[in-house]
Amino acid sequence: MIERPRTDAATSARLARQRRSGTAPELALRRELHRRGLRYFVDRAPLRGQRRRADVVFPRRKVAVYVDGCFWHSCPEHATYPKNNAEWWAAKLAGNVARDRATDATLHAAGWQVVRIWEHENPAAAADRVQAALGREPG
């Protein structure tokens, strides 16, 4: 394992301010889902005893929605990779992606549908995909 690099105080403070839930893309999606009459749980583990939490959960329909940040989850369109401590960051971001795939596999094995939405996606289009997973007509 690559040793975590020392981080200067300004960078450490900036990273500490990063929101884990309630981000602007999440809120936009939740507003759109709510506007469409859908009700859901927020920031909840889909499976009991699982530490990994979904951003939006429809437990009766077994649909878990994750709104992934382009940087943290290595978006194929918008991913960027820091030059400082590049090796550590590459391993960190690859680990995030691997954890996402493992979460998807665990949920699929338990009968859940997983909807992954990138932070840059249009909220209405993203809500259409969620509704399709729920088996409801978009609109």
Contact map, one row per residue, 1 for C-alpha under 8 A:
1110000000000000000000000000000000000000000000000000000000000000000000000000000000000000000000000000000000000000000000000000000000000000000
1111000000000000000000000000000000000000000000000000000000000000000000000000000000000011001000000000000000000000000000000000000000000000000
1111100000000000000000000000000000000000000000000000000000000000000000000000000000000001000000000000000000000000000000000000000000000000000
0111110000000000000000000000000000000000000000000000000000000000000000000000000000000001000000000000000000000000000000000000000000000000000
0011111000000000000000000000000000000000000000000000000000000000000000000000000000001001000000000000000000000000000000000000000000000000000
0001111100000000000000000000000000000000000000000000000000000000000000000000000000000000000000000000000000000000000000000000000000000000000
0000111110110000000000000000000000000000000000000000000000000000000000000000000000000000000000000000000000000000000000000000000000000000000
0000011111110000000000000000000000000000000000000000000000000000000000000000000000000000000000000000000000000000000000000000000000000000000
0000001111111000000000000000000000000000000000000000000000000000000000000000000000000000000000000000000000000000000000000000000000000000000
0000000111111100000000000000000000000000000000000000000000000000000000000000000000000000000000000000000000000000000000000000000000000000000
0000001111111110000000000000000000000000000000000000000000000000000000000000000000000000000000000000000000000000000000000000000000000000000
0000001111111111000000000000000000000000000000000000000000000000000000000000000000000000000000000000000000000000000000000000000000000000000
0000000011111111100000000000000000000000000000000000000000000000000000000000000000000000000000000000000000000000000000000000000000000000000
0000000001111111110000000000000000000000000000000000000000000000000000000000000000000000000000000000000000000000000000000000000000000000000
0000000000111111110000000000000000000000000000000000000000000000000000000000000000000000000000000000000000000000000000000000000000000000000
0000000000011111110000000000000000000000000000000000000000000000000000000000000000000000000000000000000000000000000000000000000000000000000
0000000000001111111000000000000000000000000000000000000000000000000000000000000000000000000000000000000000000000000000000000000000000000000
0000000000000111111100000000000000000000000000000000000000000000000000000000000000000000000000000000000000000000000000000000000000000000000
0000000000000000111111100000000000000000000000000000000000000000000000000000000000000000000000000000000000000000000000000000000000000000000
0000000000000000011111100000000000000000000000000000000000000000000000000000000000000000000000000000000000000000000000000000000000000000000
0000000000000000001111100100000000000000001000000000001000000000000000000000000000000000000000000000000000000000000000000000000000000000000
0000000000000000001111110110000000000000000000000000000000000000000000000000000000000000000000000000000000000000000000000000000000000000000
0000000000000000001111111110000000000000000000000000000000000000000000000000000000000000000000000000000000000000000000000000000000000000000
0000000000000000000001111111000000000000000000000000000000000000000000000000000000000000000000000000000000000000000000000000000000000000000
0000000000000000000000111111100000000000000000000000000000000000001000000000000000000000000000000000000000000000000000110010000000000000000
0000000000000000000011111111110000000000000000000000001000000000001000000000000000000000000000000000000000000000000000100000000000000000000
0000000000000000000001111111111000000000000000000000000000000000000000000000000000000000000000000000000000000000000000000000000000000000000
0000000000000000000000011111111100000000000000000000000000000000000000000000000000000000000000000000000000000000000000000010000000000000000
0000000000000000000000001111111110000000000000000000000000000000000000000000000000000000000000000000000000000000000000000011011000000000000
0000000000000000000000000111111111000000000000000000000100000000000000000000000000000000000000000000000000000000000000000000000000000000000
0000000000000000000000000011111111100000000000000000000000000000000000000000000000000000000000000000000000000000000000000000000000000000000
0000000000000000000000000001111111110000000000000000000000000000000000000000000000000000000000000000000000000000000000000011001000000000000
0000000000000000000000000000111111111110000000000000000000000000000000000000000000000000000000000000000000000000000000000000001000000000000
0000000000000000000000000000011111111110000000000000000000000000000000000000000000000000000000000000000000000000000000000000000000000000000
0000000000000000000000000000001111111100000000000000000000000000000000000000000000000000000000000000000000000000000000000000000000000000000
0000000000000000000000000000000111111100000000000000000000000000000000000000000000000000000000000000000000000000000000000000000000000000001
0000000000000000000000000000000011111110000000000000000000000000000000000000000000000000000000000000000000000000000000000000000000000000000
0000000000000000000000000000000011111111000000000000000000000000000000000000000000000000000000000000000000000000000000000000000000000000000
0000000000000000000000000000000011001111100000000000000001000000000000000000000000000000000000000000000000000000000000000000000000000000000
0000000000000000000000000000000000000111110000000000000111100000000000000000000000000000000000000000000000000000000000000000000000000000000
0000000000000000000000000000000000000011111100000000000111000000000000000000000000000000000000000000000000000000000000000000000000000000000
0000000000000000000000000000000000000001111100000000011110000000000000000000000000000000000000000000000000000000000000000000000000000000000
0000000000000000000010000000000000000000111110000000111110000000000000000000000000000000000000000000000000000000000000000000000000000000000
0000000000000000000000000000000000000000111111000000111110000000000000000000000000000000000000000000000000000000000000000000000000000000000
0000000000000000000000000000000000000000001111111111110000000000000000000000000000000000000000000000000000000000000000000000000000000000000
0000000000000000000000000000000000000000000111110100110010100101000000000000000000000000000000000000000000100000000000000000000000000000000
0000000000000000000000000000000000000000000011111100000000000000000000000000000000000000000000000000000000100000000000000000000000000000000
0000000000000000000000000000000000000000000011111100000000000000000000000000000000000000000000000000000000000000000000000000000000000000000
0000000000000000000000000000000000000000000010111110000000000000000000000000000000000000000000000000000000000000000000000000000000000000000
0000000000000000000000000000000000000000000011111111100000000000000000000000000000000000000000000000000000000000000000000000000000000000000
0000000000000000000000000000000000000000000010001111100000000000000000000000000000000000000000000000000000000000000000000000000000000000000
0000000000000000000000000000000000000000000010000111110000000000000000000000000000000000000000000000001000000000000000000000000000000000000
0000000000000000000000000000000000000000001111000111111000000000000000000000000000000000000000000000000000000000000000000000000000000000000
0000000000000000000000000000000000000000011111000001111110000001110000000000000000000000000000000000000000000000000000000000000000000000000
0000000000000000000010000100000000000000011100000000111110000001111000000000000000000000000000000000000000000000000000000000000000000000000
0000000000000000000000000000010000000001111100000000011111000001110000000000000000000000000000000000000000000000000000000000000000000000000
0000000000000000000000000000000000000001111101000000011111100111100000000000000000000000000000000000000000000000000000000000000000000000000
0000000000000000000000000000000000000011100000000000000111111111000000000000000000000000000000000000000000000000000000000000000000000000000
0000000000000000000000000000000000000001000001000000000011111111000000000000000000000000000000000000000000000000000000000000000000000000000
0000000000000000000000000000000000000000000000000000000001111100000000000000000000000000000000000000000000000000000000000000000000000000000
0000000000000000000000000000000000000000000000000000000001111110000000000000000000000000000000000000000000000000000000000000000000000100000
0000000000000000000000000000000000000000000001000000000011111111000000000000000000000000000000000000000000000011100000000000000000000000000
0000000000000000000000000000000000000000000000000000000011101111100000000000000000000000000000000000000000000001111000000000000000001100000
0000000000000000000000000000000000000000000001000000011111100111110000000000000000000000000000000000000000000001111000000000000000000000000
0000000000000000000000000000000000000000000000000000011110000011111000000000000000000000000000000000000000000000011110000000000001000000000
0000000000000000000000000000000000000000000000000000011100000001111100000000000000000000000000000000000000000000011110000000000000000000000
0000000000000000000000001100000000000000000000000000001000000000111110000000000000000000000000000000000000000000000111100000000000000000000
0000000000000000000000000000000000000000000000000000000000000000011111011000000000000000000000000000000000000000000111100000000000000000000
0000000000000000000000000000000000000000000000000000000000000000001111111110000000000000000000000000000000000000000001100000000000000000000
0000000000000000000000000000000000000000000000000000000000000000000111111110011000000000000000000000000000000000000001110000000000000000000
0000000000000000000000000000000000000000000000000000000000000000000011111110011110000000000000000000000000000000000000000000000000000000000
0000000000000000000000000000000000000000000000000000000000000000000111111100000000000000000010010000000000000000000000000000000000000000000
0000000000000000000000000000000000000000000000000000000000000000000111111110001000000000000010011000000000000000000000000000000000000000000
0000000000000000000000000000000000000000000000000000000000000000000011111111011100000000000011001000000000000000000000000000000000000000000
0000000000000000000000000000000000000000000000000000000000000000000011101111111000000000000000000000000000000000000001000000000000000000000
0000000000000000000000000000000000000000000000000000000000000000000000000111111000000000000000000000000000000000000000000000000000000000000
0000000000000000000000000000000000000000000000000000000000000000000000000011111000000000000000000000000000000000000000000000000000000000000
0000000000000000000000000000000000000000000000000000000000000000000001100111111100000000000000000000000000000000000000000000000000000000000
0000000000000000000000000000000000000000000000000000000000000000000001101111111110000000000000000000000000000000000000000000000000000000000
0000000000000000000000000000000000000000000000000000000000000000000000100100011111000000000000000000000000000000000000000000000000000000000
0000000000000000000000000000000000000000000000000000000000000000000000100000001111100100110000000000000000000000000000000000000000000000000
0000000000000000000000000000000000000000000000000000000000000000000000000000000111111100100000000000000000000000000000000000000000000000000
0000000000000000000000000000000000000000000000000000000000000000000000000000000011111100000000000000000000000000000000000000000000000000000
0000000000000000000000000000000000000000000000000000000000000000000000000000000001111100000000000000000000000000000000000000000000000000000
0000100000000000000000000000000000000000000000000000000000000000000000000000000001111111100000000000000000000000000000000000000000000000000
0000000000000000000000000000000000000000000000000000000000000000000000000000000011111111110000000000000000000000000000000000000000000000000
0100000000000000000000000000000000000000000000000000000000000000000000000000000000001111111000000000000000000000000000000000000000000000000
0111100000000000000000000000000000000000000000000000000000000000000000000000000000001111111100000000000000000000000000000000000000000000000
0000000000000000000000000000000000000000000000000000000000000000000000000000000011001111111110000000000000000000000000000000000000000000000
0000000000000000000000000000000000000000000000000000000000000000000000000000000010000111111111000000000000000000000000000000000000000000000
0100000000000000000000000000000000000000000000000000000000000000000000000000000000000011111111100000000000000000000000000000000000000000000
0000000000000000000000000000000000000000000000000000000000000000000000000000000000000001111111110000000000000000000000000000000000000000000
0000000000000000000000000000000000000000000000000000000000000000000000011100000000000000111111111000000000000000000000000000000000000000000
0000000000000000000000000000000000000000000000000000000000000000000000000100000000000000011111111100000000000000000000000000000000000000000
0000000000000000000000000000000000000000000000000000000000000000000000000000000000000000001111111110000000000000000000000000000000000000000
0000000000000000000000000000000000000000000000000000000000000000000000011000000000000000000111111111000000000000000000000000000000000000000
0000000000000000000000000000000000000000000000000000000000000000000000001100000000000000000011111111100000000000000000000000000000000000000
0000000000000000000000000000000000000000000000000000000000000000000000000000000000000000000001111111110000000000000000000000000000000000000
0000000000000000000000000000000000000000000000000000000000000000000000000000000000000000000000111111111000000000000000000000000000000000000
0000000000000000000000000000000000000000000000000000000000000000000000000000000000000000000000011111111100000000000000000000000000000000000
0000000000000000000000000000000000000000000000000000000000000000000000000000000000000000000000001111111110000000000000000000000000000000000
0000000000000000000000000000000000000000000000000000000000000000000000000000000000000000000000000111111111000000000000000000000000000000000
0000000000000000000000000000000000000000000000000001000000000000000000000000000000000000000000000011111111100000000000000000000000000000000
0000000000000000000000000000000000000000000000000000000000000000000000000000000000000000000000000001111111110000010000000000000000000000000
0000000000000000000000000000000000000000000000000000000000000000000000000000000000000000000000000000111111111000000000000000000000000000000
0000000000000000000000000000000000000000000000000000000000000000000000000000000000000000000000000000011111111100000000000000000000000000000
0000000000000000000000000000000000000000000001100000000000000000000000000000000000000000000000000000001111111111110000000000000000000000000
0000000000000000000000000000000000000000000000000000000000000000000000000000000000000000000000000000000111111111110000000000000000000000000
0000000000000000000000000000000000000000000000000000000000000000000000000000000000000000000000000000000011111111000000000000000000000000000
0000000000000000000000000000000000000000000000000000000000000000000000000000000000000000000000000000000001111111000000000000000000000000000
0000000000000000000000000000000000000000000000000000000000000100000000000000000000000000000000000000000000111111100000000000000000000000000
0000000000000000000000000000000000000000000000000000000000000111000000000000000000000000000000000000000000111111110000000000000000000000000
0000000000000000000000000000000000000000000000000000000000000111000000000000000000000000000000000000000000110011111000000000000000001000000
0000000000000000000000000000000000000000000000000000000000000011110000000000000000000000000000000000000100110001111100000000000000000000000
0000000000000000000000000000000000000000000000000000000000000011110000000000000000000000000000000000000000000000111110000000000011001000000
0000000000000000000000000000000000000000000000000000000000000000111100000000000000000000000000000000000000000000011111000000000000000000000
0000000000000000000000000000000000000000000000000000000000000000111100000000000000000000000000000000000000000000001111101000010000000000000
0000000000000000000000000000000000000000000000000000000000000000001111000010000000000000000000000000000000000000000111111000000000000000000
0000000000000000000000001100000000000000000000000000000000000000001111000000000000000000000000000000000000000000000011111000000000000000000
0000000000000000000000001000000000000000000000000000000000000000000001000000000000000000000000000000000000000000000001111100000000000000000
0000000000000000000000000000000000000000000000000000000000000000000000000000000000000000000000000000000000000000000011111110110000000000000
0000000000000000000000000000000000000000000000000000000000000000000000000000000000000000000000000000000000000000000000011111110000000000000
0000000000000000000000001001100100000000000000000000000000000000000000000000000000000000000000000000000000000000000000001111111000000000000
0000000000000000000000000000100100000000000000000000000000000000000000000000000000000000000000000000000000000000000000000111111100000000000
0000000000000000000000000000000000000000000000000000000000000000000000000000000000000000000000000000000000000000000000001111111110000000000
0000000000000000000000000000100000000000000000000000000000000000000000000000000000000000000000000000000000000000000010001111111111000000000
0000000000000000000000000000100110000000000000000000000000000000000000000000000000000000000000000000000000000000000000000011111111100000010
0000000000000000000000000000000000000000000000000000000000000000000000000000000000000000000000000000000000000000000000000001111111110000011
0000000000000000000000000000000000000000000000000000000000000000000000000000000000000000000000000000000000000000001000000000111111111000000
0000000000000000000000000000000000000000000000000000000000000000100000000000000000000000000000000000000000000000001000000000011111111100000
0000000000000000000000000000000000000000000000000000000000000000000000000000000000000000000000000000000000000000000000000000001111111111110
0000000000000000000000000000000000000000000000000000000000000000000000000000000000000000000000000000000000000000000000000000000111111111110
0000000000000000000000000000000000000000000000000000000000000010000000000000000000000000000000000000000000000000101000000000000011111111000
0000000000000000000000000000000000000000000000000000000000001010000000000000000000000000000000000000000000000000000000000000000001111111000
0000000000000000000000000000000000000000000000000000000000000000000000000000000000000000000000000000000000000000000000000000000000111111100
0000000000000000000000000000000000000000000000000000000000000000000000000000000000000000000000000000000000000000000000000000000000111111110
0000000000000000000000000000000000000000000000000000000000000000000000000000000000000000000000000000000000000000000000000000000000110011111
0000000000000000000000000000000000000000000000000000000000000000000000000000000000000000000000000000000000000000000000000000001100110001111
0000000000000000000000000000000000010000000000000000000000000000000000000000000000000000000000000000000000000000000000000000000100000000111
